[in-house]
Amino acid sequence: MGFFPALISWLPFLLIALLQLFKKKRQAKNELNHLPPSPPKLPIIGNLHQLGPLPHSSIRQLSQKYGPVLLLKLGRIPVVFVSSAEAARQVMKVNDLASCSRPPLAGIGKLTYNHLDLGFSPYGDYWRQIRKICVLELFSVKRVKSFRFVREEEVASLMNSLSQLSCSATPLNLTSKIFTLTGSIIFRVAFGKCFEESDDFDRERFYELIHDAETVAARFSAEECFPGFGWILDKLNGHNERVERVFKALDKFFQGVIDYHLKPGRTKQHDDIIDVMLGIEKEQIEQGHVWLTKTHIKAVLLNIFLGGVDTSALVVNWAMAELCRKPELMKKSTKRSSKHCRKQRKTPMLISREVMSHFKLNGYNIYPKTMIQINAWAIARDPKYWENPEEFCPERFIDNNIDFKGQDFEFLPFGAGRRGCPGIYMGTVTSELLLANLLYCFDWKLPDGMKEEDVDMEEQGGHCLTLMKKTPLVLVPIEYIPS
Ligand code: HEM
C-alpha cells in the first residue's frame, strides 16, 4: 500500500484521536476555570442544535442531565441557564447587583433607540432614573387605579358583545377576544384613544406589530452568534430588513400618537401615559435640565407595548383553556378562585441578564459579560417544590402564602430583584377583572362533539418573550342568568 492510501485509511482514527485530545484540553480548561457543566458542542454552532422549538423545555431536559446551572454556547455566545429555585435565588437575590444588566443585543437595540427604554437598557444611572419614573409615575398603584374606568368600560363592552353572541350558541374564538380586550385597554391607557379613533392603525396591524416586535426582541442575529460571517445569513434570511421594517412601523406609530397629544386644543378625558411623560419633559425643560426627550418617551412606549398586552392576555387565555378541561373547577370558580386561577405557571424564560462582575454560582465561576437566562417555566414545574407539577391545580395557591412578586424563587411569574416586573399591579388587575367577568357572566362549553381531553394545550414554538398557546381557544358562551 502506498503512503497516501495508508494515510486515508488511518484518517478516521487520527480524527477521533485529535477530537479526544481537543475534548480533554477543553475539559481541563473548564476545570481550571471551573465553569458550569456543558453538554458536548459541535464546531461553529456550539450547542445550538440542542435547542428545540420550545427552548425552555429543551433546557429543562438538559438540566435534568447536567444540573440546574448549565453553560451552553449558542454559536459564539456563552449563556448560563438556571433551572432551580436555589440557583435563581443566588442570581436574583444574593448576586442581583452583579448580574442585573441586560446584554446589548442589536435587534432590540434598534427598536429601543439604542437601549433608551427600561426593560432592555443596561444597568446604570440612566436605568435607575427611567425605572424611578416608571415605578412612581407611570405604573404606580395610584396611576393604575386612575385608569379603572378604562378597564371597566372595555370589559363591560366585551361582556355585552359576548352576551349578544351567546344568543346563537355558536363557538367563538375566545383567544382573539381576550387579546383584543387587553390591547384596547393598553391602547387607551398609554395612547389615550380607542382603536376606532386611530386613523391609520387597525387592530390586526396592532397585533401583528406586537408579535413582530416580540420576535425581534427575543432573537439574536446570526452575526451575534457567528461573528465574521453571520451577516451573510442575516442578509439571506431577511433579519436586518425585518428589524428595520418593525422599527420604522413602530417609530411612525409612536410619533403619530405623540403628535396627536401635542395638537393644540386637544380635548382629553383624562391624563394618559403619554400625557404624563410629556408633562415630565416639560417640567425638565422649565428647570433647564432635560434628559427625557421624545425619543426616550418612544422607547418607554415600546416596553408598554411589549409588556402590557400579551402578558395579561395569555394569563387569562391559559387559565380559560385549563378550566374548560376541568368543568367541575369552572363551575365552582368564584372571585377568590379566579384570583388563584390567574396564578399561571406559564412564564417561560425571564428576560436575559448580563453579568457585570464575577461571582460564584453553585461553586462555578460566572464571569462578567456572561448572559444568564432563568428558566422560570422549569422551576415552576420542579417536583422538588410542587406536587403533581404538570397539573393545573389553582387550589395549590389557596391558604398557601407563596409570594408571586419575587420573594419566593420557586414561582417567578414576574421575575425578581432589581429587574423584576414594574407592571405587576397593572397586569394583575387587568387579568383578574377579565377572568372574573368571563367566569361570572357565562358558562363556557366546548363546541359540539369536543371532549375535555381534545382541548389542545400545545405551546407555540419559537423564540419569543411570552408563551403563547399554539391554537386559539374556541368555546361557546352560555349566558349565566342568576335565578
Ligand atoms: C400579567 C402581566 C405581566 C407579566 C406576567 C409580566 C412578566 C414580566 C417578567 C417575567 C419580567 C422579567 C422580570 C425579570 O427579568 O426578572 C417583566 C419585566 C418587565 N415588565 Fe412585566 N409582566 C406583566 C405586565 C406588565 C405590564 C402591564 C407592564 C407595563 C405596562 C410591564 C412592563 C415590564 C417592564 C418594563 C419590564 C422590565 C423591567 C426592567 O428590566 O427593569 N409588565 N415582566
Boltz pocket constraint, residues with backbone or C-beta under 6 A from the ligand:
constraints:
  - pocket:
      binder: B
      contacts: [[A, 118], [A, 119], [A, 120], [A, 131], [A, 139], [A, 303], [A, 304], [A, 307], [A, 308], [A, 309], [A, 311], [A, 312], [A, 315], [A, 347], [A, 349], [A, 350], [A, 351], [A, 352], [A, 412], [A, 413], [A, 414], [A, 415], [A, 416], [A, 417], [A, 418], [A, 419], [A, 420], [A, 421], [A, 422], [A, 423], [A, 424], [A, 426], [A, 427], [A, 428], [A, 431]]
      max_distance: 6.0
